[in-house]
């Protein structure tokens, strides 16, 4: 299959390095296909970004903004649509690689975003929200598309260095998101994706999700654990790549 794709989408792809399966779970041929299809994947993720902002804007049929974005001040908007921002990161990361731009910090953000949101959303949909209150096609689409994001993350190690400073940028951004989403509200927060498992209650500020239910805590815990997992995998990938190169030099 990789040879068939290579006929239409040629060009150089980074060599596959001998790193452990736990940091590179995809087979090399599948990584090659994904890297060769970088531009189509960029396009798909940009479409996903637009779709995600439409989703957070309340699925409008016009340009009017509603939904969760309308319930928050404009300065808070970058903190709310986490999945669309993650698909934007991976699109820009692949584009930067294809254009031979030095953007290791962007690659780290894309890796964290795809791991974190690619695994957070399916867990929330399957374990907390359930299919009620949403169209079945959208429910299935949210699960499948986000799992695909998690797979995309494991293309990045082929061209990223995951330098410590780059990983620090990603840790800072996603740890900050965890804090303002669940623990320290700012700008009329919290800003995590509204959960259907959280019932709506009337407060002094109006109708808002009830953040005192256990579902809120489970979503928060999984978000934090995924930030830790992404940090471990990024740094472990760097260590394993450096170890492989050192072994090759000594051989």
Buried (B, 14 or more C-beta within 10 A) or exposed (E): EBEEBBEEBEEEBBEBBEBEEEBBEBEEEBBBBBBBBBBEBBEBBBEBBEBBBBBBBBEEEEEEBEBBBEBBEEEBBEBBBBBBBBBBBBBBBBBBBBEEEEBBBBBBBBBBBBBBBBBBBBBBBEEBBEBEEBEEEEBEEBBEBBBBBBBBBBBBBBBBBBBEEBBEBBBEBBBEBBBBBBEEBEBEBBBBBBBBBBEEEEEEEEEBBBBEBEBBEBBBEBBBBBBEBBBEBBBBBBEBBEEBEEEEEEE
